[in-house]
Amino acid sequence: MTAASGLTLQVLESPGVPCADAKDLVSRFQAQLAGRQPAGSGKPASATVDGWLCVSGPPSSQGGTTCSLQDKTVFAGVAAE
């Protein structure tokens, strides 16, 4: 999937979270970041999606996405181009 910064993200397997749900969560979070985190940004960005706290690391350092809710965590890493 494409991040708000234009980087390609790969959602990793997350115990207790179905793959389709994890992808949907990261996709909706990235949609919220549209226009807020350009590719050259050196700062992280965060937002809440359905109670999940999601953080996108700085695109300039290939930061991925982490979303957490209670004891569940979803990771999406920057895919190698």
Secondary structure by P-SEA (a helix, b strand, c coil): ccccccbbbbbcccccccaaaaaaaaaaaaaaacccccccccbbbbbbcccbbbbbcccccbbbbbbbcccbbbbbccccc
